C-alpha cells in the first residue's frame, strides 16, 4: 500500500512537470516575437539620441567659435584677419572642418567704439560627422553672435 501511494505521487508529479514544460515552450516563442518587434524600435531610439546629441554638440561648438571670433573682433586694436585667425584656431581645436565665417559690418582697426559687430559661422554637417549614417547630409549648421566694439 505504501508503494502504490508512492507511485501515485510520482505519476502526479510527472504529469505536472510535463504540463509545465509545455507551457514554458509555448511562452518562449512569445518572448522571441516581442524581442523581434521591440529591438528595432529601441535601437532606433538609441541611435537617434546619439545623432541628436552629436548635432547639439556641433551647434554648441560653432557658437563657441563665433563667440571667440566676435570677442577678438570687438577689441579696438583688432582687424578682421585677427578675428578670422582666432576663429580658425578654435575651429581646429574643436575639430570643425569646412566652416566659413562672415562679419557684418566689415571692420578694421579704425572702426568706432560702440559699433555692433555680428559674426555668423556656418559649417556643413556631413564633413563634421563621424558616424556612417547620413540623416543630416547636405545640411548646414550655423551660429550667430553680436557684440559691441569697445575700447580696452
ABEGO torsion letter per residue (X at the ends): XAAAAAAAAAAAAAAAAAAAAAAAAAAAAAAAAAAAAAAAAAAAAAAAAAAAAAAAAAAAAAAAAAAAAAAAAABAABBAAAAAAAAAAAAAAAGBBGBBBBBOBBBBAABBBGBBBBBBBBBBAAAABABABBAABGBBBBBBBBBBBBBX
